[in-house]
């Protein structure tokens, strides 16, 4: 079944493929609808990870999700990277290929972080031009994810949801709606997450992400290292109603639990696929505040939450 303009399928409920779970998946063949693989983990690997992936592709639908396309960068597109990405996609035949609305470095140096893009007419044209080039090169639609952000730009003139709507319309790309990122960004940048979802073009949403985050008091970090919070589940319920059903995936990248625990957290989604939206309570009511931060870049940004001058 499909409800999106790209006619991409609803794959059901999926999990991010993590190396800790390779043996369990191959031996137990769990009843998971599909897996999402991090493209960069397999593009340069021709050993056991690639061998495992080939076996998984024979048994499950797979989606490729990248973290280094750097679609918002002002450096030229990296065609060496794109060549490897295309080769992996042609070999694995994923349901789609996705990445983030972000930039990841400068002058060929990769920061290994998903850095925010100023949201204005100039950056919109720049991003759209690059998406069109990538789609033409890959010969398949690209799916772009909304990032988690920790600061906003004074030069931003377009709300993120309107930026995403224009981007998908002008390029005919798909949208990966990360519900946790919506909540994290809304808290860090003081906007209403429900208003964000109301402005999303849900006929372009081909996938949703769920994940846990870390509440540090006056800011939230998208850590992917714990259970999904109740307010994110409620946002998922609202988003699910708007999509009419779409491929949904749970990400868990730190403190990765046993496969059965991971899978059980994903299956909680079924509880929120029906019923009325119950609203979003304040973060203080829902989250346990912790002092730790996951990396110094996030800490530095959190200390300068006033709008950035760029």
Backbone as a ProteinNet text record, in pm:
[ID]
protein_1_A
[PRIMARY]
XXXXXXXXXXXXXXXXXXXXXXXXXXXXXXXXXXXXXXXXXXXXXXXXXXXXXXXXXXXXXXXXXXXXXXXXXXXXXXXXXXXXXXXXXXXXXXXXXXXXXXXXXXXXXXXXXXXXXXXXXXXXXXXXXXXXXXXXXXXXXXXXXXXXXXXXXXXXXXXXXXXXXXXXXXXXXXXXXXXXXXXXXXXXXXXXXXXXXXXXXXXXXXXXXXXXXXXXXXXXXXXXXXXXXXXXXXXXXXXXXXXXXXXXXXXXXXXXXXXXXXXXXXXXXXXXXXXXXXXXXXXXXXXXXXXXXXXXXXXXXXXXXXXXXX
[TERTIARY]
84.3	0	87.9	43.9	117.3	19.8	58.4	-24.8	55.4	175.7	259.9	271.6	307.1	313.3	422.8	522	630.3	595.3	478.6	434.7	534.6	600.8	688.9	607.8	640.9	554.4	560.5	454.1	454.4	512.6	634.6	704.8	664.6	595.9	557.7	651.7	682.9	765.9	905.6	1007.3	1142.8	1239.7	1360	1467.6	1594.5	1674	1806.2	1894.4	1964.7	2052.1	2181	2210.3	2329.4	2413.4	2544.7	2634.1	2619.4	2582	2563.8	2455.6	2367.1	2252.9	2267.5	2381.4	2398.1	2366.6	2432.1	2416	2271.7	2209.7	2070.7	1978.8	1996.8	1909.2	1928.3	2053.6	2080.4	2032.7	2049.2	2014.7	1866.3	1806.7	1668.6	1566	1610.9	1520.7	1394.9	1412.8	1300.3	1195.1	1075	962.8	964.7	1063	1074	1035.9	961	912.5	1024.3	1122.2	1229	1342.5	1456.3	1572.9	1623	1674.9	1742.4	1891.4	1973.3	2118.4	2182	2284.6	2362.2	2453.3	2433.4	2503.4	2653.9	2708.9	2853.5	2914.8	2834.5	2886	2915.9	2863	2875.9	2938.3	2949.2	2998.7	3142.2	3224.9	3365.9	3399.3	3297.9	3321.4	3286	3384.7	3359.6	3388.8	3392.5	3416	3286.1	3290.4	3173.4	3051.8	3064.2	2943.7	2868.8	2940.1	2875	2814.7	2884.2	2833.4	2704.5	2702	2580.9	2468.1	2499.2	2396.1	2333.3	2413.4	2358.8	2260.1	2292.2	2200.8	2071.3	2082.5	1963.8	1875.6	1937.8	1861.9	1781.6	1831.4	1759	1633	1626.4	1516	1423.1	1474.1	1397.3	1409.9	1305	1323.2	1425.4	1501.9	1606.6	1597.3	1626.3	1636.9	1777.2	1835.9	1968.3	1954.4	2023.7	2015.3	2156.3	2185.7	2321.1	2336.9	2463.1	2493.8	2605.3	2646	2760.1	2735.9	2612.9	2584.9	2610.9	2582.7	2609	2539.2	2407.8	2331.5	2326.8	2347.2	2344.1	2479	2583.8	2719.3	2738.2	2833.2	2869.4	2989.4	3056	3157.5	3090.3	3161.7	3103.4	3060.8	2957.9	2916.6	3033.3	3043.7	3152.5	3110.4	3156.5	3113.8	3185.7	3296.7	3356.3	3263.9	3209.3	3111.1	2985.8	2936.1	2814.1	2834.1	2952.8	2980.5	2968.2	3022.9	3013.3	2869.7	2799.3	2660.4	2575.2	2595.2	2517.9	2550.1	2676.8	2715.2	2648.2	2645.7	2580.7	2430.6	2369.5	2225.8	2191.8	2272.3	2246.1	2259.5	2350.5	2370.5	2261.3	2221.4	2127.1	1981.1	1957.2	1822	1732.8	1770	1688.4	1556.1	1459.9	1330.9	1348.3	1443.3	1481.5	1612.9	1668.2	1792.9	1762.8	1810.3	1780.7	1906.5	1895.4	1999.7	1931.9	2010.5	1959.6	1970.1	1880.4	1890.8	1995.3	2120.5	2229.2	2354.8	2462.4	2596.6	2683.5	2788.2	2864.7	3011.6	3054.6	3194.7	3227.2	3354.8	3397.5	3537.8	3565.3	3696.1	3739.5	3646.2	3664.1	3680.9	3674.8	3685.4	3546.3	3527	3397.8	3392.9	3295.2	3280.6	3216.6	3156.7	3081.9	2969	2912.5	2792.7	2701.3	2572.5	2473.3	2444.2	2508.3	2507.7	2392.5	2330.9	2208	2232.8	2130.4	2132.4	2049	2098.1	2010.3	1891.7	1774.9	1653.2	1603	1642.3	1599.5	1591.8	1553.9	1533.9	1663.4	1774.3	1902.1	1941.8	1929.6	1967.3	1868.8	1741.3	1642.2	1679	1713	1753	1878.5	1973.8	2099.5	2073.8	1993.6	1964.3	1887.2	1788.3	1708.2	1795	1884	1972.4	2056.6	2107	2192.5	2111.4	1990.1	1904.6	1877.5	1848.4	1821.5	1941.8	2061	2182	2199.5	2178.7	2195.7	2092.3	1967.8	1864.3	1894.1	1941.1	1975.9	2091.4	2186.9	2303.1	2265.4	2187	2149.6	2043.9	1971.3	1860.6	1754.5	1729	1625	1592.9	1471.8	1437.1	1518.9	1549.2	1617.8	1513.4	1532.5	1443	1523.8	1474.6	1548.6	1483	1566.3	1519.1	1536.6	1438	1452.2	1550.4	1648.2	1748.6	1702.9	1774.3	1760.2	1855.3	1809.9	1892	1897.4	2001.1	2028.9	2039.2	2026	2027.7	1962.5	1918.6	1861.8	1945.1	1925.8	2005.2	1924.5	1988.1	1921.5	1885	1961.6	1936.7	1828.8	1772.6	1661.5	1533.4	1465.2	1341	1222.4	1247.4	1143.1	1132.4	1014	1000.2	1041.7	1098.8	1152.9	1047.6	927.2	823.7	788.4	791.1	765.1	883.1	1004.2	1123.2	1114.8	1080.9	1070.1	959.2	849.1	737.9	779.6	845.4	890.8	997	1087.6	1195.8	1141.2	1045.4	990.9	908.7	839.4	757.9	845.8	953.7	1037.9	1128.9	1159.7	1252.2	1185.2	1060.8	990.1	1060.2	1136.6	1198.9	1099.4	1137.4	1054.5	1100.5	1019.7	1050.2	1053.8	1163	1173.2	1146.1	1031.9	991.1	1039.2	1141	1189.4	1110.9	1020.6	931.1	1008.2	1108.9	1190.4	1265.5	1317.7	1388.1	1296.8	1171.3	1075.5	1065.2	1053.1	1038	1165.3	1280.2	1407.5	1427.3	1408.8	1428.8	1328.1	1204.8	1102.1	1137.5	1190.7	1230.2	1351.9	1451.7	1575.3	1556.8	1459.1	1441.7	1307.5	1234.4	1113.7	1005.7	969.4	851.9	758.8	639.3	534.8	548.9	576	592.9	465.3	350.3	224.2	205.6	239.4	233.7	326.5	444.1	539.8	473.3	412.9	351.1	233.7	159.6	45.8	91.1	217.9	267.9	343	356.2	431.4	346.3	404.6	331.8	330	230.1	231	218.4	174.9	173.3	313.8	415.1	555.1	630.9	567.2	633.8	632.1	750.6	759.5	811.7	859.7	914.3	911.9	900.7	916.6	1022.2	1090.3	1187.2	1136	1166.9	1147.5	1280.1	1303.4	1427.4	1412.5	1507.1	1512.4	1605	1585.2	1671.5	1710.5	1805.3	1857.4	1820.3	1745	1704.1	1808.6	1872	1977	1929.2	1799.6	1744.2	1697.5	1789.3	1749.7	1773.5	1813.1	1824.1	1812.7	1784.9	1768.9	1864.1	1928.1	2020	1959.2	1967.9	1917.9	2022.5	2012.6	2118.5	2094	1968.3	1937.6	1993.4	1984.3	2046.2	1953.9	1823	1727.5	1587.5	1489.9	1352.8	1294.3	1192	1117.9	1033.5	1029.8	952.5	804.4	721.3	577.1	532.1	593.2	548.9	589	700.2	737	640.2	601.7	500.7	370.3	331.8	208.2	222.5	339.1	361.9	355.9	408.4	400	254.4	172.6	30.5	-32.2	-2.1	-56.9	-5.5	125	183.8	127.6	111.5	58.5	-81.8	-164.5	-298.8	-293.7	-196	-186.4	-137.2	-49.4	2.1	-96.6	-182.5	-266	-189.2	-68.5	17.1	136.7	256	377.4	488.1	590.1	702.6	760.5	774	819.6	934.3	1040	1161.2	1207.3	1255.8	1316.6	1467.9	1530.8	1676.5	1725.3	1836.6	1899.3	2048.9	2129.2	2269.3	2369.6	2328.3	2416.2	2352.3	2436.9	2383.1	2284.2	2324.6	2234.2	2197.3	2068.6	2025.3	2021.9	1987.1	1965.4	1855.5	1861.3	1768.2	1622.8	1587.5	1448.1	1399.1	1486.9	1449.9	1428.3	1518.6	1509.6	1378.8	1349.4	1229.3	1103	1104.4	987.4	957.1	1062.7	1041.2	975.6	1018.1	955.5	807.6	774.6	636.1	540.9	594.8	508.4	435.6	492.4	429.6	285.9	257.9	122.8	19.2	62	-29.9	-71.3	6.6	-17.1	-63.2	-97.5	-141.2	-291.6	-358.7	-502	-535.7	-654.4	-696.1	-665.9	-715.9	-703.2	-570.2	-523.3	-402.5	-429.5	-341.9	-363.8	-286.7	-224.7	-151.5	-12.4	67	203.9	217.5	255.8	280.4	416.8	441.8	570.1	682.5	801.9	915.6	950.7	927.2	958.9	875.3	751.9	664	704.7	765.4	787.5	929.8	1030.3	1167.9	1241.5	1332.7	1426.9	1547.2	1574.1	1682.6	1815.4	1913.7	2046.8	2147.4	2261.8	2360.7	2458.9	2473.9	2573.6	2536.1	2637	2614.3	2689	2641.9	2696.9	2821.2	2836.1	2962.1	2982.9	3107.7	3135.7	3077.3	3053.3	2992.1	2853	2773.7	2639.8	2644.4	2742.9	2753.1	2782	2874.2	2911	2790.4	2714.4	2597.6	2493.8	2475.9	2374	2404.1	2532.2	2569.3	2546.1	2512.9	2489	2355.3	2249.6	2120.8	2054.6	2110	2060.2	2085.3	2007.9	2019.9	2159.4	2209.9	2344.2	2350.9	2459.7	2486.5	2579.7	2531.6	2613.7	2605.7
-119.4	0	124.5	228.5	353.9	469.8	574.6	693.5	818.4	803.2	918	939.6	1062	1099.1	1025.8	972.9	903	756.7	713.1	574.5	475.1	515.7	424.9	350.1	223.7	138.7	170.7	134.9	133.7	-0.3	1.9	-122.5	-177.8	-96.5	-142	-85.2	-167	-124.3	-185.1	-99.3	-146.4	-103.3	-159.3	-130.7	-92.1	-7.3	19.9	-102.6	-141.2	-258.8	-222.2	-292.6	-266.6	-394.2	-378.9	-496	-586	-528.5	-610.7	-716.7	-693.4	-783.2	-873.8	-868.9	-949.4	-1096.5	-1155.8	-1300	-1334.9	-1253.2	-1280.2	-1279.3	-1180.3	-1168.8	-1287.2	-1323.4	-1434.1	-1567.1	-1586.4	-1715.3	-1727.4	-1617.6	-1624.1	-1576.7	-1501.1	-1446.1	-1386	-1284.1	-1226.3	-1166.1	-1152.8	-1100.6	-947.7	-893.7	-749.4	-722.8	-614.4	-588.7	-548.4	-470.5	-421.2	-364.3	-339.6	-282.4	-160.3	-65.1	50.2	37.6	55.3	44.4	180.9	210.2	331.7	310.8	388.1	365.9	360.2	452.7	462.9	340.6	266.6	146.6	33.9	44.2	-66.3	-25.8	102.4	147.2	102.1	103.6	68.1	-67.8	-141.3	-270.9	-384	-470.8	-588.5	-716.2	-703	-817.3	-867.9	-905.1	-965.2	-873	-741	-657.5	-662.8	-655.9	-660.5	-798.3	-903.2	-1039.9	-1057.2	-1003.4	-1010.2	-932.6	-814.5	-732.3	-804.1	-870.4	-943.6	-1050.7	-1117.9	-1220.5	-1158.2	-1043.9	-977.2	-925.8	-873.2	-823.4	-936.3	-1057.6	-1171.8	-1204.3	-1160.4	-1199.7	-1084.9	-962.1	-846	-730.5	-645.3	-518.3	-432.6	-354.5	-271.6	-130.4	-32.2	108.3	155.5	240.1	296.5	438.3	466.2	595.7	650	765.2	819.6	934.3	962.4	1070.7	1161.1	1145	1220.7	1283.7	1284.5	1345.6	1496	1558.1	1701.3	1784.9	1764.4	1827.8	1979.4	2030.9	2174.7	2241.6	2165.9	2220.4	2313.6	2408.2	2492.2	2436.9	2333.8	2262.4	2191.6	2166.2	2086.7	1949.2	1893	1757.5	1660.9	1566.1	1468.5	1350.1	1349.7	1244.6	1112.5	1113.9	987.3	919.4	998.7	946.4	898	978.2	941	814.2	796.2	675.4	551.8	557.9	445.5	424.7	535.4	525.5	460.1	501.2	444.8	296.7	260.7	119.8	33	80.5	3.7	-6.3	104.5	103	10.6	12.1	-74.5	-221.3	-250.3	-388.9	-435.6	-348.8	-388.1	-361.8	-275.6	-241.9	-203.6	-98.5	-56.7	2.3	2.7	63.7	212.3	278.1	416	448	564.7	614.1	747.9	766.7	890.4	951.1	1077	1149.4	1268.8	1364.4	1470.8	1608.6	1698.4	1838.6	1901.9	1900.9	1947.2	1964	2008.2	1997.7	1931.2	1864.4	1781.1	1819.3	1922.8	1961.4	2068.5	2098.6	2202.2	2169.5	2204	2181.9	2036.1	1946.1	1799.9	1740	1821.7	1769.9	1738.1	1614.2	1570.3	1590.8	1667.5	1693.6	1576.3	1483.2	1371.7	1421.2	1534	1584	1640.7	1646.9	1693.9	1839.7	1930.7	2072.8	2144.1	2243.7	2304.6	2396.6	2409.5	2493.8	2618.4	2739.8	2856.9	2837.2	2875.2	2848.3	2977.6	2998.7	3117.4	3083	3178.3	3151.8	3109.7	3169.6	3135.6	2992	2951.8	2814.6	2714	2753	2663.1	2631.5	2733.6	2709.7	2624	2652.6	2577	2430.1	2403.2	2265.3	2194.8	2262.2	2200.2	2166.5	2257.7	2230.2	2105.6	2090.7	1976.7	1846.6	1854.7	1736.3	1687.5	1779.1	1739.6	1671.6	1722.2	1660.4	1518.9	1503.1	1372.1	1272.9	1316.2	1225.4	1183.2	1276.4	1242	1141.9	1160.4	1071.6	932.4	927.3	797.2	725.7	801.6	745.6	683.4	751.8	711.1	832.4	837.2	952.6	953.2	1073.6	1092.1	1128.3	1077.7	1107.3	1185.7	1303.6	1393.8	1399.9	1390.7	1393.6	1531.2	1573.6	1693.7	1664.3	1750.8	1724.7	1771.5	1729.7	1793.3	1911.6	2024	2144.5	2201.1	2279.2	2329	2480.3	2544.3	2689.2	2726.1	2851.1	2899.3	3016.2	3049.3	3152.9	3281.2	3394.9	3522.3	3537.6	3472.4	3483.3	3387	3306.6	3218.8	3300.3	3287.6	3362.3	3270.7	3140.2	3044.4	2941.6	2919.1	2811	2678.5	2589.8	2466.1	2384.9	2379.9	2299.5	2357.1	2488.5	2547.6	2523.6	2527.8	2497.5	2355.6	2260.8	2121.1	2103.4	2173.3	2163.3	2213.8	2329.8	2383.7	2293.9	2243.7	2157.6	2033.1	1966.6	1843.7	1871.5	1984.2	2018.6	2052	2125	2171.4	2062	1961.9	1857.3	1722.5	1708.3	1580.6	1473.9	1516.7	1420.4	1380.5	1282.7	1239.2	1300.9	1281.8	1336.2	1224	1220	1132.4	1219.5	1199	1280.7	1215.6	1275.1	1226.4	1297.7	1224	1284	1328.4	1250.5	1290.8	1420.1	1432	1554.2	1675.7	1657.2	1767.4	1815.2	1719.6	1759.4	1823	1761.5	1815.6	1958.3	1978.5	2111	2212.1	2168.4	2261.3	2312.4	2226.2	2267.8	2359.3	2322.3	2400.1	2534.8	2544.7	2665.6	2734.9	2689.9	2759.5	2773.7	2661.9	2663.9	2550.2	2552.7	2456.2	2332.2	2213.9	2094.8	2054.8	2087.1	2053.9	2143.1	2271.4	2360.5	2310.9	2262.4	2205.2	2092.1	1998	1884.3	1928.1	2027.8	2074.4	2134.2	2180	2240	2145.1	2019.3	1920.9	1868.2	1852.2	1792.4	1640.2	1588.5	1446.4	1355.3	1408.1	1325.3	1305.2	1371.7	1351.1	1266	1234.9	1157.7	1010.2	953	810.7	728.1	795.1	723.7	815.2	754	827.7	760.2	841.7	793.6	820.6	727.3	743.4	718.8	785.9	765.6	827.1	795.3	856.7	976.4	1065.9	1183.2	1206.8	1297.2	1328.2	1471.1	1486.8	1617.6	1671.2	1779.4	1839.6	1965	1981.5	2092.7	2204.8	2289.3	2400.1	2369.1	2248.4	2204	2051.5	1997.4	1853.4	1809.3	1693.3	1637.4	1510.7	1501	1385	1273.4	1188.6	1091.3	952.1	914.8	780.4	672.4	691.4	595.8	550.3	566.8	527.7	517	488.4	470.7	602.5	588.7	703	761.7	894.7	957.7	966.2	987.5	987.1	1098	1216.5	1326.9	1302	1231.2	1195.3	1090.6	996.8	900	970.5	1073.6	1144.5	1220	1278.3	1341.4	1238.8	1119.6	1011.9	977.3	971.5	940.6	1043.5	1171.1	1276.3	1263.5	1239.9	1226.2	1104.1	994.9	872.5	896.9	968.4	999.7	1081.3	1172.9	1258.7	1180.2	1083.9	1008.2	903.9	855.3	742	611	617.3	499.5	508.5	497.7	502.1	424.4	386.5	310.8	383.6	311.4	371.8	291.2	363.4	297.4	353.4	264	302.5	303	415.7	427	411.1	337.1	323.2	303	406.2	407.3	406.8	433.7	429.4	346.8	285.2	194.9	96.1	37.4	-48.3	-172.4	-196.5	-312	-440.2	-548.7	-675.8	-659	-741.7	-726.3	-729.4	-818.9	-831.3	-705	-638	-512.3	-403.8	-397.5	-302.8	-322.9	-447.1	-478.6	-445.8	-473.4	-445.6	-295.6	-212.9	-67.7	-24.8	-83	-52.8	-88.5	-203.6	-251.8	-167.1	-80.9	12.8	105.6	122.1	209.7	169	39.6	-8.5	53.3	86.9	147.3	288	350.7	490.4	507.7	399	406.6	428.6	441.7	468.8	556.2	608.7	692.4	838.5	923.2	1066.7	1116.6	1223.8	1290.6	1348.6	1318.4	1359.1	1483.6	1549.4	1670.9	1643.3	1749.4	1738.1	1807.1	1731.5	1789.7	1858	1937.1	2006.6	1906.5	1943	1853.2	1824.9	1923.1	1901.5	1789.6	1776.1	1672.1	1534.2	1528.7	1400.1	1346.5	1435.6	1391.4	1393.5	1301	1307	1389.3	1498.8	1587.5	1530.1	1525.9	1478.5	1585.6	1586.2	1690.7	1656.1	1527.3	1486.6	1534.9	1554.7	1586.3	1484.4	1463.1	1354.5	1393.5	1522.5	1563.1	1712.6	1759.2	1898.6	1997.9	1956.2	2048	2084.6	1984.6	2012.9	2102	2078.2	2158.8	2303.7	2323.8	2458.7	2530.9	2461.7	2524.3	2557.6	2468.8	2489.4	2612.8	2647.6	2764.4	2895.5	2883.7	3002.8	2987.9	2962.6	2935.4	3059.1	3178.1	3294.5	3272.3	3336.7	3312.9	3346.8	3263	3277.6	3383.6	3459.7	3555.6	3489	3460.9	3396	3472.9
0	0	0	-71.1	-70.9	-62.6	8.5	18.6	-15.9	-72.7	-102.2	-252.7	-290.9	-431.9	-507.6	-437.4	-504.1	-531.5	-482.9	-499.2	-440.1	-332	-259.6	-154.6	-128.6	-46.7	102.3	171.7	318.3	361.4	412.6	447.1	583.3	663.6	797.7	902.6	1005.1	1117.6	1104.3	1104.4	1081.9	1189.9	1182.3	1277	1201.6	1264.1	1210.9	1228.7	1123.2	1128.2	1201.8	1311.3	1391	1399.8	1394.8	1388.7	1509.9	1625	1745.9	1727.1	1631.7	1612.9	1490.8	1421	1299.4	1323.5	1423.1	1446.1	1480.4	1564.4	1603.5	1481.9	1394.9	1278.6	1184.2	1158.9	1066.6	1121.9	1253.9	1313.1	1347.3	1395.7	1443.6	1340.8	1241.7	1140.1	1205.9	1287.8	1363	1271	1323.2	1246.1	1247.1	1178	1156.5	1011.8	988.4	852.6	757.1	807.9	720.3	804.9	738.7	806.7	730.3	806.3	749.4	777.2	674.1	690.4	672.1	751.1	732.7	612.2	508.8	382	400.1	479.9	494.2	562.7	638.1	704.7	607.1	484.4	389.2	256.1	229.4	99.2	73.2	175.3	159.6	219.4	259.4	323.8	228.1	206	122.3	200.5	334.4	421.8	480.1	608.3	671.3	671.9	702	701.1	567.7	457.5	326.1	301.6	346.1	332.4	411.1	533.1	615.8	550.2	499.5	436.8	318.2	239.2	124.5	169.2	279.6	330.2	382.4	447.3	501.1	388.4	282	167	101.4	108.6	51.7	131	257.8	346.3	384.3	378.3	425.3	325.6	316.5	246	321.3	246.5	305.6	247.3	332.3	293.3	327.6	243.4	269.6	323.3	434.3	501.6	521.8	461	466.3	564.2	598.9	692.2	639.7	513.9	461.8	325.1	277.7	147.9	151.1	266.2	285.5	179	168.1	61.1	77.1	198.8	221.2	212.4	183.9	181.3	61.8	75.4	-38.9	-114.7	-60.7	-138	-255.4	-363.9	-472.5	-422.1	-484.4	-449.9	-468.3	-379	-381.8	-469.1	-592.7	-684.6	-659	-589	-545	-445.2	-354.3	-258.2	-330.9	-422.6	-494.1	-577.4	-632.4	-710.4	-622.4	-501.2	-408.5	-362.4	-338.5	-294.5	-403	-526.1	-637	-655.4	-642.8	-659.4	-553.5	-429.7	-323.4	-348.6	-389.5	-415.8	-532.8	-637.2	-751.9	-713	-619.4	-576.6	-481.2	-388.9	-283.6	-320.3	-419.3	-462	-343.7	-269	-154.9	-201.2	-111.3	-144.8	-174.5	-106.5	-136	-66.7	-102.6	-45.2	21.3	144.5	216.7	276.6	312.8	385.6	452.2	502.6	587.6	522.6	561.6	525.9	617.8	573.8	659	574.9	638.7	582.3	687.3	645.8	739.4	750.7	678.7	687.9	586.4	572.8	480.9	430.4	305.2	243.1	256.3	229.2	229.1	368.8	473.9	610.9	664	708	759.1	909.7	955.5	1099.3	1172.8	1095.9	1152.5	1242.2	1205.6	1270.8	1162.8	1192.8	1097	1129.2	1056.3	1089.9	1019.7	1086.4	1033.8	914.6	833.2	714.2	740.8	708	714.8	621.5	665.9	589.9	526.2	400.9	326.8	178.5	97.4	-45.5	-114.3	-75.8	-137.6	-107.3	19.4	55.3	-2.1	-13.3	-72.5	-217.1	-294.2	-434.2	-440.5	-354.1	-351.1	-321.3	-218.9	-181.6	-292.2	-349.8	-455.8	-577.6	-614.6	-727.9	-702.2	-581.5	-549.1	-540.5	-488.2	-485.2	-627.1	-716.8	-855.4	-919	-891	-945.1	-890.1	-759.7	-696.7	-750.1	-763.4	-814.3	-957.7	-1039	-1176.9	-1179.9	-1090.5	-1088.9	-1037.8	-930.8	-872.5	-955.1	-1036.1	-1114.6	-1024.6	-913.4	-819.4	-732.2	-675.6	-591.5	-462.8	-417.5	-290.5	-185.7	-64.9	47.2	150.7	189.8	277.2	414.8	519.1	657.8	720.3	798.5	881.5	994.8	1018.6	1121.2	1259.1	1361.8	1492.8	1496.8	1552	1555.3	1697.1	1721.8	1856.4	1860.2	1747.6	1736.1	1604.2	1593.2	1467.7	1416.8	1289	1224.2	1208.7	1230.7	1205.3	1058	971.3	828.1	779.4	868.9	831	822.3	709.9	687.6	658.8	651.5	616.6	729.6	786.9	885.5	823.4	904.1	848.9	776.1	829.1	763.5	626.3	610.6	479.5	384.7	438.8	358.8	303	389	346.6	243	262.5	168.1	30	25.9	-102.3	-164.7	-82.8	-131.4	-199.4	-135.9	-193.2	-318.4	-319.2	-435.4	-556.3	-534	-645.1	-700.6	-621.3	-666.1	-686.7	-640.1	-645.3	-561.3	-461.5	-370.2	-262	-180.9	-70.5	60.2	163	294.8	397.3	474	589	710.9	773.8	887.2	1016.2	1077.5	1206.7	1315.7	1380.6	1479.3	1603.2	1642.9	1756.6	1726	1603.2	1566.5	1570.9	1532.1	1540.8	1685.3	1777.3	1917.4	1971.6	1943.4	1990.9	1938.8	1809.8	1750.9	1804	1824.9	1874	2012.7	2097	2231.5	2226.1	2148.2	2141.9	2072.7	1982.7	1903.1	1925.1	2026	2071.8	1964.5	1902.1	1816.4	1855.5	1804.4	1839.7	1750.6	1808.4	1724.7	1652.4	1709.5	1642.9	1520.8	1533.1	1416.7	1306.6	1346.6	1249.9	1172.4	1243.6	1175.8	1088.9	1134	1054.5	921.8	914.7	792.6	701.1	741.2	663.4	546.7	428	315.2	330	396	430.1	309	196.3	76.1	19.9	79	41.8	144	255	360.5	322.7	304.1	269.3	386.3	491	606.2	727.9	846.5	971.2	1057.6	1137.9	1235.9	1377	1465.3	1609.5	1678.4	1790.7	1865.8	2004.1	2091.4	2223.6	2223.2	2320.9	2331.9	2477.4	2496.1	2629.5	2667.2	2774.2	2822.1	2919.1	2881.8	2964.9	3036.7	3049	3124.6	3035.1	2987.1	2900.1	2753.2	2722	2584.1	2582	2464.6	2445	2335.3	2354	2255.2	2195.2	2066.3	1991.7	1999.6	2101.3	2130.6	2074.6	2050.3	1999.9	2093.3	2222.3	2314.6	2427.2	2406.9	2511.1	2450.9	2535.9	2489.5	2437.6	2355.1	2303.3	2415.9	2427.6	2534.7	2497.5	2599.2	2576.9	2483	2494.9	2407.7	2262.7	2238.4	2100.7	2046.6	2131.5	2088.3	2048.9	2124	2090.5	1958	1934.5	1804.3	1691.8	1719.4	1620.2	1592.4	1697.2	1676.5	1582	1605.1	1520	1377.1	1362.8	1229.2	1156.7	1229.7	1169.5	1113.9	1188.4	1141.4	1012.6	1003.3	884.8	763	783.1	668.8	619.3	707.4	672.8	677.8	736.9	748.5	656.6	713.6	632.5	702.9	630.1	685.3	806.3	916.8	1041.8	1098.5	1143.3	1189.2	1323.1	1409.2	1536.7	1523.2	1560.7	1563.4	1707.7	1724.3	1856.7	1831	1860.6	1818.8	1932.8	2053.7	2169.8	2279	2364	2467.2	2405.6	2294.1	2216	2296.8	2315.7	2396.5	2315.1	2382.3	2313.2	2208.9	2106.3	1994.8	2041.9	2131.5	2175.2	2244	2318	2383.4	2278.8	2184.3	2072	1995.3	1962.8	1886.2	1966.4	2095.3	2179.4	2184	2184.6	2183.2	2052.3	1941.3	1812.7	1812.9	1868.8	1863.6	1946.8	2034.6	2107.2	2010.1	1890.8	1791.6	1763.8	1774.1	1744.9	1838.3	1960	2056.4	2014.4	1927.3	1892.4	1748.4	1684.7	1545.5	1532.4	1644.1	1641.2	1760.5	1762.7	1874.3	1849.4	1938.2	1922.2	1976.3	1915.2	1962.7	2101.4	2196.8	2334.9	2374.8	2278.7	2309.6	2362.7	2378.7	2424.6	2558.6	2660	2790.7	2790.8	2893.8	2902.4	2921.9	2874.9	2885.6	3030.3	3118.8	3259.3	3319.4	3272.9	3324.3	3275.3	3156.6	3092.3	3103.9	3099	3087.5	3220.5	3235.4	3345.5	3298.9	3369.1	3329.2	3375	3285.1	3319	3280.5	3347.8	3325.4	3213.6	3183.4	3084.6	2945.9	2863.1	2722.5	2638.3	2516.2	2436.6	2358	2324.6	2263.4	2279	2273.3	2305.3	2206.6	2081.3	1985.6	2032.1	2074.5	2123.4	2246.1	2335.5	2455.9	2419.6	2325.9	2285.2	2227.3	2142.5	2082	2186.9	2283.9	2385.2	2469.4	2482.2	2560.6	2484.5	2354.1	2273.2	2201.2	2277.4	2216.1	2159	2185.7	2114.5	1965.7	1882.8	1738.6	1689.9	1596.4	1545.3	1437.2	1435.6	1328.1	1229.1	1106	1004.3	872.5
[MASK]
++++++++++++++++++++++++++++++++++++++++++++++++++++++++++++++++++++++++++++++++++++++++++++++++++++++++++++++++++++++++++++++++++++++++++++++++++++++++++++++++++++++++++++++++++++++++++++++++++++++++++++++++++++++++++++++++++++++++++++++++++++++++++++++++++++++++++++++++++++++++++++++++++++++++++++++++++++++

